[in-house]
């Protein structure tokens, strides 16, 4: 697993202990195609708006992350060898506050509410803080997306602002590396 981060998650559900190995892996064109398809389901779109409207746009965005001066970076989230989501940062700019923005999505619904996003975000923000030497990471989420807010707060993000945009209440949270 050279170059990858991994965590073993112990989840006790009152009847048995569940062990999961969570890893962050390198994004590929194939993972971008899979992510685009899975993240465009209604259950995901109601909590995470998608920038790319077509798979071609998503692939073009991915290609930009491979350039030498890329301002975004992402990784895939695997649980026990199964691809279940992505975590990424964008708008990387050391002269701006925050230094970058974070997004994450576990697109396999059966993996929701198991601590996977919390572990993946934890590994990822450590990686981003080291790799890019950022000092602050911001994140936006819909105010009704309690699960994402919990993931962020468990990882040390604090709510900075609550605002309404296009009739939707949202929150801005920030993390200090």
C-alpha angles and dihedrals in degrees: 000000000000112000093011131105120226137186133185110220120204110199118184113199100179094260103051143357115252120206119200129177110216119194135178112221138182117279117240135185088259092053090049090054091048093046092050092052096045097041092054093068114114093246090059098038092056090062102027123037114214121226096199114071095189135033088244090058090048091051091048090052089049092050089055090057089062094059119105095248097037116161095205136056132182144176136199122244118227128186115197089339096311120118106235107158152328138258122196147161127218140181090044104187123151091199094058133072113260099030091218143350127242131217131172138177133186098198098182101086095203087066095056119113094019100105093256097121090046092054094043093050090047092054093042098051090049088052093047093047090052099038098046100022090231120170100199135030122193131200134189123204137166109265090235092056095094093165093059092044089053092049091052095044092048086056094052101266115142128205109253101170143005117204144160121241124176089349093305123115112229139175133221116209129184137202127203113214 
